[in-house]
Amino acid sequence: MGRPSLASRGRTQEKKAQMTMTTMTAARLVTGRPSATRRTAVRRTAARRGAAVAVTGLVLLTAACGESGQLEITNSSPHAVTVQLGDDDTEVSSSGGAIIHEYGCSPGDVVVVSASGQRSVLPGPVCSGEHITVDSDGRVTVSAAERDG
């Protein structure tokens, strides 16, 4: 005899899968509860959900603790600038400023784009309690914010 054809092997595998499903269904009908394999899968899923909830809670707690201050931006240049803090863009007019209250830290580098398209990158993260300054020549710096007496 030779080896069975691919088509007959496929039918054999289908029959095995059907028999397995029938056996699992029969076990559930006889005992009134899912098979051990199904119960294990449900337990693993519940454990993963619990771990995901714990991680999410930790991230939210950390984020809430980090949002205690404000980020200051001053633009002394003759042109408006856009400050990109992750997914958030803040437009600052010429000779103007902005304060972002309850700000934590930027998710990475901060990009300042002038009206002419010039981009300046501040290595991140930039956090609350710091001051981003665009001077009259368009140079961008970050420093600790000054506190009033």
C-alpha positions in Angstrom: 0.0 0.0 0.0 1.2 3.5 -0.3 0.7 6.6 1.7 -2.9 8.0 1.9 -3.6 10.9 -0.4 -3.7 14.4 0.9 -7.5 14.6 0.5 -8.0 11.4 2.6 -5.6 12.7 5.3 -7.6 15.9 5.4 -10.9 14.0 5.9 -9.3 11.9 8.6 -8.2 15.0 10.5 -11.7 16.5 10.1 -13.2 13.4 11.6 -10.8 13.4 14.5 -11.7 17.1 15.2 -15.4 16.3 15.1 -14.9 13.3 17.4 -13.0 15.5 19.9 -15.7 18.1 19.8 -18.4 15.4 20.3 -16.5 13.9 23.2 -16.1 17.4 24.9 -19.8 18.1 24.4 -20.7 14.6 25.7 -18.6 15.2 28.8 -20.3 18.5 29.4 -23.8 16.9 29.0 -22.9 14.0 31.4 -21.3 16.1 34.1 -23.2 19.3 33.6 -20.0 21.3 33.6 -17.2 22.1 31.0 -14.3 19.8 30.5 -11.1 20.2 32.5 -9.4 21.8 29.4 -12.2 24.4 29.2 -12.0 25.1 32.9 -8.3 25.6 32.7 -8.6 28.0 29.8 -11.2 30.0 31.7 -9.0 30.2 34.7 -6.1 31.4 32.6 -8.2 34.1 31.0 -9.4 35.3 34.4 -5.9 35.4 35.6 -4.8 37.5 32.6 -7.7 39.9 33.1 -6.7 40.3 36.7 -3.1 41.0 35.8 -4.2 43.5 33.2 -6.4 45.3 35.7 -3.6 45.5 38.2 -1.2 46.9 35.6 -3.7 49.5 34.4 -4.4 50.5 38.0 -0.6 50.9 38.6 -0.2 53.0 35.5 -3.2 55.3 36.4 -1.8 55.7 40.0 1.6 56.6 38.7 0.1 59.0 36.2 -2.0 60.6 38.9 1.0 61.1 41.1 3.0 62.7 38.3 0.4 65.3 37.4 1.0 67.5 40.4 2.5 70.6 38.7 2.3 72.7 35.7 4.5 73.1 32.5 5.3 76.7 31.5 6.0 77.8 27.9 7.3 81.3 27.0 7.7 82.5 23.4 9.7 85.7 23.1 10.2 85.3 19.3 8.5 87.4 16.7 6.6 84.4 15.3 4.1 81.9 16.7 5.3 78.4 17.6 3.7 75.0 18.0 4.9 72.9 20.9 4.4 69.2 20.3 4.1 67.2 23.6 3.5 63.7 22.4 0.1 63.7 20.7 -0.8 67.2 22.1 0.0 70.4 20.2 0.0 73.7 22.0 0.0 76.9 19.9 1.9 79.8 21.5 1.6 83.2 19.9 4.5 85.6 19.3 5.6 87.3 22.6 3.1 85.1 24.4 3.1 82.1 26.7 1.1 79.1 28.0 0.7 77.2 31.1 -0.4 73.6 31.1 -1.9 72.7 34.5 -1.7 69.2 36.1 0.9 68.1 33.6 3.0 65.0 34.3 5.8 64.3 31.8 6.0 64.2 28.0 6.0 60.7 26.6 9.3 61.5 24.8 11.1 64.4 23.2 9.4 67.7 22.8 9.4 69.3 19.4 9.0 73.1 18.9 8.0 74.1 15.4 8.2 77.8 14.3 5.8 79.4 11.8 8.7 79.2 9.2 8.8 75.4 9.7 12.1 75.3 11.7 12.0 72.4 14.2 13.8 72.3 17.5 13.9 69.1 19.5 14.2 69.1 23.3 15.3 65.7 24.6 12.6 64.3 26.8 10.9 63.7 28.9 10.0 67.3 29.9 8.0 67.3 33.1 5.8 69.6 35.2 7.9 72.1 37.1 10.0 72.9 34.0 9.9 75.9 31.7 10.2 75.8 27.9 11.6 79.1 26.5 11.8 80.3 22.9 14.0 83.4 23.0 13.9 86.3 20.6 16.3 84.6 18.2 14.2 81.4 18.1 16.5 79.3 20.3 14.6 76.8 22.4 15.7 75.8 25.9 14.2 74.0 28.9 15.0 74.9 32.5 13.5 74.5 36.0 10.5 76.9 36.4 11.0 79.8 38.8 8.9 79.8 41.9 7.4 82.9 43.4 8.7 83.7 46.9 
